[in-house]
Structure formats: structure tokens, C-alpha cells
Amino acid sequence: MEDLTYQNGEGTFSLTHRQALSHHMATSHFHPTYEIYYLLSGKREFFIRDRTLVIQEGDVMIVSPNVLHRTTNAAEPQHERLILNIHRDLMLPSQEGGKEVLAPLLGADYRIVRCSLQERLYTDELARRIIGEVQRKEPGFEMFALTLAQQLLLFSCRRMAEKGEEQPEYPSPMHERISAVVRHINEHYMEELSLQLLAERFFISPYYLSRFFKEVTGFAFVEYVNSVRVKEAMKLLEETGMKASLIARKVGFGSVTHFGRVFRQVTGHPPLFYRKQL
């Protein structure tokens, strides 16, 4: 079945619906919007921040803005999922008490809601109605789809407040070990990082570190390091007036030329182009 995609003119609300026998995200993935990932069927491995989680059908995963993540096949690659991206300004900005309702999301990189079978009757219906609105494109479908997406978000936040944080276990001891490597990269991205150095630090051969890093996270080692550095560089471009050469050194790149080349590979644009867009 062909993917269904939609994005409004401002880029503040978008949707993708996919039914697939198998799918690996081809590139690293982070964006300035909240992402609501709802798995209608199947299983997925979801790498986020510094760990890999197994997402099951009926799970709602909410990812905060600019958090690096990627999905890969689980043991059963066939799946159906709905992804909604919503800018913070559209998350009930004018509603009294809206901030209090959304409190479970604030300050968290991601949250997971595991729906019961009874709850899934409601969440599945919301998802199908959102998909149907975008497929039919009747007058006002954008607003209708957004209000349904807000209902899914509100339901998820209410469940979080009632039941607290739900954290799946690591799929295997190797996942836990690789998560420690990822945490080190996240905390020391500005320093020299190489496969050899981290292999020695974590007492694993470079060959196995390279192999299992890719298997667990979906990223090649260098690809992940570059993605983290570029994400931090984007933050500095947005929040400071630092020169690109200083930013390059600050996030761990050895030369401005290499920084510019990698930045373009990850984002599709050179650093200064990105700054002009802000």
C-alpha cells in the first residue's frame, strides 16, 4: 500500500501513514516538532537518545523536539504505523489549563503509553479517523485532523499522569551495553571519538562494537557521532551568534571544511544557510 503523507503550508502539522512488510529509516531523524508515533500493528525497534526500545502494537510514543531517533525492524518486520508531527504552538496553546495537561511531556526526551485492549478501541478509532480525513480531503480536513491529533495527545498525557512513566526493558544485555556507549557519545561528543578509543574504553573489540552498534541503534558508528555533533551545532546556530568555525571546534569537528561537508550530508544545507532560515 502506498504511503499517505500530508504537511500544512507552515510545516507545523504533518502526517505519514504506512503499512509495510519491512522498513528501516534510511537517515538520522530529528525535527523541531513533537512526534506522536502510534503503532497500529506489528513490532518495531525504536532507538532514541541512548537506548533501544521494542514498541508493540497499541503503543503511543511521543518524542520531544530535536531528539535524535530512528526506527528499525523488530523480529516481525511487518507493521502499520501513523506518525503525527505537531509544533508546540498547535498543542492547545489557548486552552486554559493546557500547560498543566501537557506537563508529563515537559522536560522529557520521550514518553511511552502502553494502551490496554479496551483503550485501543479508542486510540485505533482516532487514528483511523485522522487517516480518513487526510485521504478524503473534504473541506476543513486539516482542522479536523488536527483536532483529532490533539485528542490523541490529550488522551496520552492523561494516561501518563494516571499511571506514571512506562519504560520497556532492554531487549538484551548487548542493547544495554551499547546504550552505555551511546550515553558516552552523547556526553562527550565535543571530544575526540573513534571506534578504537571507545572499543578500548568499553572492553569490546572494534569489529564487534561496529557490528553491534549498527545492529542495536540502526546507525553506523561515525554516522551517529556526526548526527549528534550536527544536532548540537544546529542548536548553537539558533541560540548564539558564534562563527561557524568556532561552532565546528566546539562540537568536535577538526576542521571547518569537514564540518560543512558533514552538516550538509545530515541536513541537506550548509550551516550558514540554516542560520539564515531561522
Phi and psi in degrees as GROMACS dihedral restraints (atoms count N, CA, C in turn):
[ dihedral_restraints ]
;  ai    aj    ak    al  type     phi  dphi    fc
    3     4     5     6     1   -71.4    20    10
    4     5     6     7     1   142.7    20    10
    6     7     8     9     1   -63.4    20    10
    7     8     9    10     1   145.3    20    10
    9    10    11    12     1  -103.8    20    10
   10    11    12    13     1   125.2    20    10
   12    13    14    15     1  -132.1    20    10
   13    14    15    16     1   148.9    20    10
   15    16    17    18     1  -154.0    20    10
   16    17    18    19     1   141.9    20    10
   18    19    20    21     1  -146.0    20    10
   19    20    21    22     1   134.5    20    10
   21    22    23    24     1   -74.1    20    10
   22    23    24    25     1   170.4    20    10
   24    25    26    27     1   -64.0    20    10
   25    26    27    28     1   -27.4    20    10
   27    28    29    30     1   -88.7    20    10
   28    29    30    31     1   -10.1    20    10
   30    31    32    33     1    74.2    20    10
   31    32    33    34     1    17.4    20    10
   33    34    35    36     1   -95.1    20    10
   34    35    36    37     1   -10.5    20    10
   36    37    38    39     1  -147.6    20    10
   37    38    39    40     1   125.6    20    10
   39    40    41    42     1  -144.6    20    10
   40    41    42    43     1   164.0    20    10
   42    43    44    45     1  -146.6    20    10
   43    44    45    46     1   141.2    20    10
   45    46    47    48     1  -137.4    20    10
   46    47    48    49     1   135.6    20    10
   48    49    50    51     1  -124.1    20    10
   49    50    51    52     1   131.5    20    10
   51    52    53    54     1  -139.2    20    10
   52    53    54    55     1   136.1    20    10
   54    55    56    57     1  -116.0    20    10
   55    56    57    58     1   121.3    20    10
   57    58    59    60     1  -142.7    20    10
   58    59    60    61     1   147.6    20    10
   60    61    62    63     1   -74.1    20    10
   61    62    63    64     1   -30.1    20    10
   63    64    65    66     1  -164.8    20    10
   64    65    66    67     1   145.8    20    10
   66    67    68    69     1  -161.7    20    10
   67    68    69    70     1   129.9    20    10
   69    70    71    72     1  -117.1    20    10
   70    71    72    73     1   129.3    20    10
   72    73    74    75     1   -61.4    20    10
   73    74    75    76     1   129.4    20    10
   75    76    77    78     1   -77.9    20    10
   76    77    78    79     1   -25.4    20    10
   78    79    80    81     1  -135.3    20    10
   79    80    81    82     1   164.9    20    10
   81    82    83    84     1   -63.0    20    10
   82    83    84    85     1   157.8    20    10
   84    85    86    87     1  -146.4    20    10
   85    86    87    88     1   115.1    20    10
   87    88    89    90     1  -152.7    20    10
   88    89    90    91     1   154.4    20    10
   90    91    92    93     1  -157.2    20    10
   91    92    93    94     1   163.2    20    10
   93    94    95    96     1   -81.4    20    10
   94    95    96    97     1     5.5    20    10
   96    97    98    99     1  -109.7    20    10
   97    98    99   100     1   162.3    20    10
   99   100   101   102     1   -74.2    20    10
  100   101   102   103     1   142.8    20    10
  102   103   104   105     1  -115.5    20    10
  103   104   105   106     1   127.4    20    10
  105   106   107   108     1  -106.5    20    10
  106   107   108   109     1   114.1    20    10
  108   109   110   111     1  -109.6    20    10
  109   110   111   112     1   113.3    20    10
  111   112   113   114     1  -115.6    20    10
  112   113   114   115     1   121.0    20    10
  114   115   116   117     1   -95.0    20    10
  115   116   117   118     1   109.8    20    10
  117   118   119   120     1   -77.8    20    10
  118   119   120   121     1   -32.5    20    10
  120   121   122   123     1  -157.5    20    10
  121   122   123   124     1   156.0    20    10
  123   124   125   126     1    90.8    20    10
  124   125   126   127     1  -164.1    20    10
  126   127   128   129     1  -136.6    20    10
  127   128   129   130     1   148.1    20    10
  129   130   131   132     1  -139.1    20    10
  130   131   132   133     1   149.0    20    10
  132   133   134   135     1   -96.1    20    10
  133   134   135   136     1   128.1    20    10
  135   136   137   138     1  -119.2    20    10
  136   137   138   139     1   107.4    20    10
  138   139   140   141     1   -89.7    20    10
  139   140   141   142     1   126.9    20    10
  141   142   143   144     1  -149.6    20    10
  142   143   144   145     1   135.8    20    10
  144   145   146   147     1    61.0    20    10
  145   146   147   148     1   -84.5    20    10
  147   148   149   150     1  -143.0    20    10
  148   149   150   151     1    20.5    20    10
  150   151   152   153     1  -150.7    20    10
  151   152   153   154     1   162.6    20    10
  153   154   155   156     1  -109.4    20    10
  154   155   156   157     1   129.2    20    10
  156   157   158   159     1  -116.3    20    10
  157   158   159   160     1   145.5    20    10
  159   160   161   162     1   -95.5    20    10
  160   161   162   163     1   117.4    20    10
  162   163   164   165     1   -99.3    20    10
  163   164   165   166     1   130.9    20    10
  165   166   167   168     1  -110.5    20    10
  166   167   168   169     1   163.3    20    10
  168   169   170   171     1   -59.8    20    10
  169   170   171   172     1   137.6    20    10
  171   172   173   174     1    93.8    20    10
  172   173   174   175     1    -7.2    20    10
  174   175   176   177     1   -81.8    20    10
  175   176   177   178     1   140.8    20    10
  177   178   179   180     1  -111.6    20    10
  178   179   180   181     1   122.1    20    10
  180   181   182   183     1  -111.4    20    10
  181   182   183   184     1   123.6    20    10
  183   184   185   186     1  -114.2    20    10
  184   185   186   187     1   120.2    20    10
  186   187   188   189     1  -110.0    20    10
  187   188   189   190     1   130.3    20    10
  189   190   191   192     1   -73.6    20    10
  190   191   192   193     1   163.1    20    10
  192   193   194   195     1   -59.0    20    10
  193   194   195   196     1   143.1    20    10
  195   196   197   198     1    61.1    20    10
  196   197   198   199     1    28.6    20    10
  198   199   200   201     1  -101.9    20    10
  199   200   201   202     1   122.5    20    10
  201   202   203   204     1   -68.7    20    10
  202   203   204   205     1   129.9    20    10
  204   205   206   207     1  -153.9    20    10
  205   206   207   208     1   164.8    20    10
  207   208   209   210     1  -161.3    20    10
  208   209   210   211     1   143.4    20    10
  210   211   212   213     1  -111.2    20    10
  211   212   213   214     1   147.2    20    10
  213   214   215   216     1  -139.1    20    10
  214   215   216   217     1   171.0    20    10
  216   217   218   219     1   -65.4    20    10
  217   218   219   220     1   141.9    20    10
  219   220   221   222     1   -96.1    20    10
  220   221   222   223     1  -164.8    20    10
  222   223   224   225     1   -60.7    20    10
  223   224   225   226     1   -32.3    20    10
  225   226   227   228     1  -112.0    20    10
  226   227   228   229     1    97.0    20    10
  228   229   230   231     1   -71.3    20    10
  229   230   231   232     1   -23.2    20    10
  231   232   233   234     1   -68.0    20    10
  232   233   234   235     1   133.2    20    10
  234   235   236   237     1  -160.7    20    10
  235   236   237   238     1   165.8    20    10
  237   238   239   240     1  -134.8    20    10
  238   239   240   241     1   131.6    20    10
  240   241   242   243     1  -143.9    20    10
  241   242   243   244     1   155.5    20    10
  243   244   245   246     1  -122.5    20    10
  244   245   246   247     1   128.6    20    10
  246   247   248   249     1  -117.6    20    10
  247   248   249   250     1   128.2    20    10
  249   250   251   252     1  -118.6    20    10
  250   251   252   253     1   129.3    20    10
  252   253   254   255     1  -113.0    20    10
  253   254   255   256     1   122.9    20    10
  255   256   257   258     1  -129.4    20    10
  256   257   258   259     1   128.3    20    10
  258   259   260   261     1   -70.9    20    10
  259   260   261   262     1   148.0    20    10
  261   262   263   264     1   -53.3    20    10
  262   263   264   265     1   -36.4    20    10
  264   265   266   267     1   -64.8    20    10
  265   266   267   268     1   -20.8    20    10
  267   268   269   270     1   -95.8    20    10
  268   269   270   271     1     1.1    20    10
  270   271   272   273     1   -89.6    20    10
  271   272   273   274     1    70.3    20    10
  273   274   275   276     1    56.3    20    10
  274   275   276   277     1    50.3    20    10
  276   277   278   279     1   -65.6    20    10
  277   278   279   280     1   -30.3    20    10
  279   280   281   282     1  -102.2    20    10
  280   281   282   283     1     2.0    20    10
  282   283   284   285     1   -83.2    20    10
  283   284   285   286     1   134.1    20    10
  285   286   287   288     1   -64.4    20    10
  286   287   288   289     1   130.6    20    10
  288   289   290   291     1    80.4    20    10
  289   290   291   292     1     4.8    20    10
  291   292   293   294     1   -60.8    20    10
  292   293   294   295     1   -40.5    20    10
  294   295   296   297     1   -64.9    20    10
  295   296   297   298     1   -37.4    20    10
  297   298   299   300     1   -65.5    20    10
  298   299   300   301     1   -40.5    20    10
  300   301   302   303     1   -63.8    20    10
  301   302   303   304     1   -38.6    20    10
  303   304   305   306     1   -84.9    20    10
  304   305   306   307     1     1.9    20    10
  306   307   308   309     1   -52.1    20    10
  307   308   309   310     1   -37.8    20    10
  309   310   311   312     1   -59.6    20    10
  310   311   312   313     1   -21.2    20    10
  312   313   314   315     1   -87.0    20    10
  313   314   315   316     1   -25.4    20    10
  315   316   317   318     1   -69.4    20    10
  316   317   318   319     1   128.8    20    10
  318   319   320   321     1    83.5    20    10
  319   320   321   322     1    -2.9    20    10
  321   322   323   324     1  -104.4    20    10
  322   323   324   325     1   141.4    20    10
  324   325   326   327     1   -70.6    20    10
  325   326   327   328     1   -34.4    20    10
  327   328   329   330     1  -161.3    20    10
  328   329   330   331     1   158.2    20    10
  330   331   332   333     1  -139.2    20    10
  331   332   333   334     1   149.1    20    10
  333   334   335   336     1  -121.2    20    10
  334   335   336   337     1   136.3    20    10
  336   337   338   339     1  -119.1    20    10
  337   338   339   340     1   122.3    20    10
  339   340   341   342     1  -100.6    20    10
  340   341   342   343     1   110.6    20    10
  342   343   344   345     1   -83.7    20    10
  343   344   345   346     1   139.4    20    10
  345   346   347   348     1   -73.8    20    10
  346   347   348   349     1   170.1    20    10
  348   349   350   351     1   -59.4    20    10
  349   350   351   352     1   -39.4    20    10
  351   352   353   354     1   -67.0    20    10
  352   353   354   355     1   -42.8    20    10
  354   355   356   357     1   -65.5    20    10
  355   356   357   358     1   -31.0    20    10
  357   358   359   360     1   -67.0    20    10
  358   359   360   361     1   -26.0    20    10
  360   361   362   363     1   -58.3    20    10
  361   362   363   364     1   -38.0    20    10
  363   364   365   366     1   -77.9    20    10
  364   365   366   367     1   -48.5    20    10
  366   367   368   369     1   -68.2    20    10
  367   368   369   370     1   -37.4    20    10
  369   370   371   372     1   -63.1    20    10
  370   371   372   373     1   -41.1    20    10
  372   373   374   375     1   -63.4    20    10
  373   374   375   376     1   -43.6    20    10
  375   376   377   378     1   -58.7    20    10
  376   377   378   379     1   -46.6    20    10
  378   379   380   381     1   -60.9    20    10
  379   380   381   382     1   -45.3    20    10
  381   382   383   384     1   -64.7    20    10
  382   383   384   385     1   -36.4    20    10
  384   385   386   387     1   -69.1    20    10
  385   386   387   388     1   -38.9    20    10
  387   388   389   390     1   -61.5    20    10
  388   389   390   391     1   -48.0    20    10
  390   391   392   393     1   -60.0    20    10
  391   392   393   394     1   -44.0    20    10
  393   394   395   396     1   -62.4    20    10
  394   395   396   397     1   -40.4    20    10
  396   397   398   399     1   -60.3    20    10
  397   398   399   400     1   -44.9    20    10
  399   400   401   402     1   -71.6    20    10
  400   401   402   403     1   -33.8    20    10
  402   403   404   405     1   -66.4    20    10
  403   404   405   406     1   -43.6    20    10
  405   406   407   408     1   -80.3    20    10
  406   407   408   409     1   -32.9    20    10
  408   409   410   411     1    54.0    20    10
  409   410   411   412     1    45.5    20    10
  411   412   413   414     1   -75.4    20    10
  412   413   414   415     1   164.0    20    10
  414   415   416   417     1   -52.8    20    10
  415   416   417   418     1   130.4    20    10
  417   418   419   420     1    81.4    20    10
  418   419   420   421     1    11.4    20    10
  420   421   422   423     1   -62.0    20    10
  421   422   423   424     1   -32.8    20    10
  423   424   425   426     1   -61.3    20    10
  424   425   426   427     1   -47.5    20    10
  426   427   428   429     1   -66.6    20    10
  427   428   429   430     1   -39.2    20    10
  429   430   431   432     1   -64.4    20    10
  430   431   432   433     1   -45.9    20    10
  432   433   434   435     1   -63.2    20    10
  433   434   435   436     1   -39.1    20    10
  435   436   437   438     1   -65.3    20    10
  436   437   438   439     1   -42.2    20    10
  438   439   440   441     1   -65.2    20    10
  439   440   441   442     1   -35.3    20    10
  441   442   443   444     1   -67.6    20    10
  442   443   444   445     1   -39.5    20    10
  444   445   446   447     1   -63.3    20    10
  445   446   447   448     1   -38.7    20    10
  447   448   449   450     1   -64.5    20    10
  448   449   450   451     1   -35.2    20    10
  450   451   452   453     1   -64.4    20    10
  451   452   453   454     1   -42.0    20    10
  453   454   455   456     1   -63.4    20    10
  454   455   456   457     1   -39.6    20    10
  456   457   458   459     1   -64.9    20    10
  457   458   459   460     1   -46.3    20    10
  459   460   461   462     1   -62.6    20    10
  460   461   462   463     1   -43.1    20    10
  462   463   464   465     1   -59.2    20    10
  463   464   465   466     1   -44.5    20    10
  465   466   467   468     1   -63.6    20    10
  466   467   468   469     1   -43.8    20    10
  468   469   470   471     1   -65.1    20    10
  469   470   471   472     1   -37.6    20    10
  471   472   473   474     1   -63.7    20    10
  472   473   474   475     1   -42.0    20    10
  474   475   476   477     1   -64.0    20    10
  475   476   477   478     1   -39.7    20    10
  477   478   479   480     1   -61.2    20    10
  478   479   480   481     1   -43.6    20    10
  480   481   482   483     1   -65.2    20    10
  481   482   483   484     1   -35.2    20    10
  483   484   485   486     1   -76.0    20    10
  484   485   486   487     1   -42.7    20    10
  486   487   488   489     1  -110.7    20    10
  487   488   489   490     1    -4.7    20    10
  489   490   491   492     1    76.6    20    10
  490   491   492   493     1  -171.2    20    10
  492   493   494   495     1   -76.4    20    10
  493   494   495   496     1   133.8    20    10
  495   496   497   498     1  -110.6    20    10
  496   497   498   499     1   118.1    20    10
  498   499   500   501     1  -123.3    20    10
  499   500   501   502     1   108.1    20    10
  501   502   503   504     1   -61.8    20    10
  502   503   504   505     1   154.0    20    10
  504   505   506   507     1   -73.9    20    10
  505   506   507   508     1   160.8    20    10
  507   508   509   510     1   -62.9    20    10
  508   509   510   511     1   137.7    20    10
  510   511   512   513     1   -60.8    20    10
  511   512   513   514     1   -29.8    20    10
  513   514   515   516     1  -160.7    20    10
  514   515   516   517     1   163.3    20    10
  516   517   518   519     1   -57.5    20    10
  517   518   519   520     1   -34.3    20    10
  519   520   521   522     1   -64.9    20    10
  520   521   522   523     1   -37.3    20    10
  522   523   524   525     1   -60.1    20    10
  523   524   525   526     1   -42.3    20    10
  525   526   527   528     1   -64.3    20    10
  526   527   528   529     1   -39.5    20    10
  528   529   530   531     1   -66.9    20    10
  529   530   531   532     1   -43.9    20    10
  531   532   533   534     1   -66.1    20    10
  532   533   534   535     1   -32.9    20    10
  534   535   536   537     1   -60.5    20    10
  535   536   537   538     1   -35.9    20    10
  537   538   539   540     1   -65.2    20    10
  538   539   540   541     1   -38.3    20    10
  540   541   542   543     1   -64.1    20    10
  541   542   543   544     1   -44.1    20    10
  543   544   545   546     1   -63.3    20    10
  544   545   546   547     1   -41.9    20    10
  546   547   548   549     1   -59.4    20    10
  547   548   549   550     1   -40.1    20    10
  549   550   551   552     1   -62.3    20    10
  550   551   552   553     1   -43.0    20    10
  552   553   554   555     1   -63.0    20    10
  553   554   555   556     1   -45.1    20    10
  555   556   557   558     1   -59.9    20    10
  556   557   558   559     1   -33.7    20    10
  558   559   560   561     1   -91.1    20    10
  559   560   561   562     1   -20.3    20    10
  561   562   563   564     1  -126.9    20    10
  562   563   564   565     1    28.0    20    10
  564   565   566   567     1   -60.3    20    10
  565   566   567   568     1   -25.5    20    10
  567   568   569   570     1   -78.8    20    10
  568   569   570   571     1    -8.3    20    10
  570   571   572   573     1   -97.2    20    10
  571   572   573   574     1   174.1    20    10
  573   574   575   576     1   -68.0    20    10
  574   575   576   577     1   127.5    20    10
  576   577   578   579     1  -132.6    20    10
  577   578   579   580     1   125.8    20    10
  579   580   581   582     1  -140.0    20    10
  580   581   582   583     1   159.7    20    10
  582   583   584   585     1   -58.1    20    10
  583   584   585   586     1   -42.1    20    10
  585   586   587   588     1   -63.6    20    10
  586   587   588   589     1   -45.5    20    10
  588   589   590   591     1   -62.8    20    10
  589   590   591   592     1   -44.7    20    10
  591   592   593   594     1   -73.7    20    10
  592   593   594   595     1   -31.7    20    10
  594   595   596   597     1   -61.2    20    10
  595   596   597   598     1   -42.6    20    10
  597   598   599   600     1   -67.0    20    10
  598   599   600   601     1   -40.7    20    10
  600   601   602   603     1   -64.4    20    10
  601   602   603   604     1   -37.4    20    10
  603   604   605   606     1  -105.0    20    10
  604   605   606   607     1    13.5    20    10
  606   607   608   609     1    55.6    20    10
  607   608   609   610     1    52.0    20    10
  609   610   611   612     1  -142.7    20    10
  610   611   612   613     1   147.8    20    10
  612   613   614   615     1   -69.2    20    10
  613   614   615   616     1   148.4    20    10
  615   616   617   618     1   -55.1    20    10
  616   617   618   619     1   -37.6    20    10
  618   619   620   621     1   -61.1    20    10
  619   620   621   622     1   -49.5    20    10
  621   622   623   624     1   -71.9    20    10
  622   623   624   625     1   -34.0    20    10
  624   625   626   627     1   -62.4    20    10
  625   626   627   628     1   -45.5    20    10
  627   628   629   630     1   -61.1    20    10
  628   629   630   631     1   -45.9    20    10
  630   631   632   633     1   -65.6    20    10
  631   632   633   634     1   -49.7    20    10
  633   634   635   636     1   -76.0    20    10
  634   635   636   637     1   -28.5    20    10
  636   637   638   639     1   -60.5    20    10
  637   638   639   640     1   -45.7    20    10
  639   640   641   642     1   -65.9    20    10
  640   641   642   643     1   -42.0    20    10
  642   643   644   645     1   -64.9    20    10
  643   644   645   646     1   -40.9    20    10
  645   646   647   648     1   -80.3    20    10
  646   647   648   649     1   -44.3    20    10
  648   649   650   651     1   -96.3    20    10
  649   650   651   652     1   -22.4    20    10
  651   652   653   654     1    86.3    20    10
  652   653   654   655     1    -6.5    20    10
  654   655   656   657     1  -106.4    20    10
  655   656   657   658     1   144.5    20    10
  657   658   659   660     1   -69.9    20    10
  658   659   660   661     1   153.6    20    10
  660   661   662   663     1   -54.8    20    10
  661   662   663   664     1   -53.5    20    10
  663   664   665   666     1   -64.4    20    10
  664   665   666   667     1   -37.4    20    10
  666   667   668   669     1   -59.8    20    10
  667   668   669   670     1   -42.4    20    10
  669   670   671   672     1   -68.5    20    10
  670   671   672   673     1   -46.0    20    10
  672   673   674   675     1   -56.8    20    10
  673   674   675   676     1   -46.2    20    10
  675   676   677   678     1   -62.7    20    10
  676   677   678   679     1   -39.6    20    10
  678   679   680   681     1   -64.2    20    10
  679   680   681   682     1   -42.6    20    10
  681   682   683   684     1   -63.5    20    10
  682   683   684   685     1   -44.9    20    10
  684   685   686   687     1   -64.0    20    10
  685   686   687   688     1   -41.8    20    10
  687   688   689   690     1   -65.8    20    10
  688   689   690   691     1   -40.6    20    10
  690   691   692   693     1   -60.4    20    10
  691   692   693   694     1   -42.3    20    10
  693   694   695   696     1   -68.0    20    10
  694   695   696   697     1   -36.3    20    10
  696   697   698   699     1   -64.4    20    10
  697   698   699   700     1   -40.1    20    10
  699   700   701   702     1   -60.2    20    10
  700   701   702   703     1   -39.3    20    10
  702   703   704   705     1   -63.3    20    10
  703   704   705   706     1   -42.7    20    10
  705   706   707   708     1   -68.4    20    10
  706   707   708   709     1   -36.0    20    10
  708   709   710   711     1   -63.1    20    10
  709   710   711   712     1   -36.0    20    10
  711   712   713   714     1   -77.8    20    10
  712   713   714   715     1   -38.7    20    10
  714   715   716   717     1  -101.4    20    10
  715   716   717   718     1   -11.0    20    10
  717   718   719   720     1  -133.6    20    10
  718   719   720   721     1   171.3    20    10
  720   721   722   723     1  -105.7    20    10
  721   722   723   724     1    20.2    20    10
  723   724   725   726     1   -59.5    20    10
  724   725   726   727     1   147.0    20    10
  726   727   728   729     1   -69.1    20    10
  727   728   729   730     1   151.8    20    10
  729   730   731   732     1   -59.8    20    10
  730   731   732   733     1   -35.0    20    10
  732   733   734   735     1   -64.7    20    10
  733   734   735   736     1   -38.1    20    10
  735   736   737   738     1   -71.3    20    10
  736   737   738   739     1   -40.5    20    10
  738   739   740   741     1   -61.1    20    10
  739   740   741   742     1   -42.2    20    10
  741   742   743   744     1   -55.7    20    10
  742   743   744   745     1   -47.7    20    10
  744   745   746   747     1   -67.7    20    10
  745   746   747   748     1   -38.9    20    10
  747   748   749   750     1   -64.7    20    10
  748   749   750   751     1   -31.1    20    10
  750   751   752   753     1   -99.3    20    10
  751   752   753   754     1     4.6    20    10
  753   754   755   756     1   108.5    20    10
  754   755   756   757     1     5.1    20    10
  756   757   758   759     1   -86.9    20    10
  757   758   759   760     1   139.6    20    10
  759   760   761   762     1   -77.8    20    10
  760   761   762   763     1   -21.9    20    10
  762   763   764   765     1  -148.2    20    10
  763   764   765   766     1   153.9    20    10
  765   766   767   768     1   -65.9    20    10
  766   767   768   769     1   -36.7    20    10
  768   769   770   771     1   -61.4    20    10
  769   770   771   772     1   -47.1    20    10
  771   772   773   774     1   -64.4    20    10
  772   773   774   775     1   -41.4    20    10
  774   775   776   777     1   -57.3    20    10
  775   776   777   778     1   -48.9    20    10
  777   778   779   780     1   -62.9    20    10
  778   779   780   781     1   -39.5    20    10
  780   781   782   783     1   -66.3    20    10
  781   782   783   784     1   -46.1    20    10
  783   784   785   786     1   -68.4    20    10
  784   785   786   787     1   -40.7    20    10
  786   787   788   789     1   -58.0    20    10
  787   788   789   790     1   -43.5    20    10
  789   790   791   792     1   -65.7    20    10
  790   791   792   793     1   -38.8    20    10
  792   793   794   795     1   -61.6    20    10
  793   794   795   796     1   -40.7    20    10
  795   796   797   798     1   -79.0    20    10
  796   797   798   799     1   -42.7    20    10
  798   799   800   801     1  -103.2    20    10
  799   800   801   802     1   -19.1    20    10
  801   802   803   804     1    88.9    20    10
  802   803   804   805     1    -2.1    20    10
  804   805   806   807     1  -139.3    20    10
  805   806   807   808     1   155.6    20    10
  807   808   809   810     1   -74.4    20    10
  808   809   810   811     1   160.3    20    10
  810   811   812   813     1   -55.7    20    10
  811   812   813   814     1   -45.0    20    10
  813   814   815   816     1   -68.5    20    10
  814   815   816   817     1   -31.7    20    10
  816   817   818   819     1   -62.5    20    10
  817   818   819   820     1   -43.6    20    10
  819   820   821   822     1   -61.9    20    10
  820   821   822   823     1   -42.9    20    10
  822   823   824   825     1   -61.2    20    10
  823   824   825   826     1   -37.7    20    10
  825   826   827   828     1   -66.3    20    10
  826   827   828   829     1   -24.2    20    10
  828   829   830   831     1   -81.6    20    10
  829   830   831   832     1   -12.8    20    10
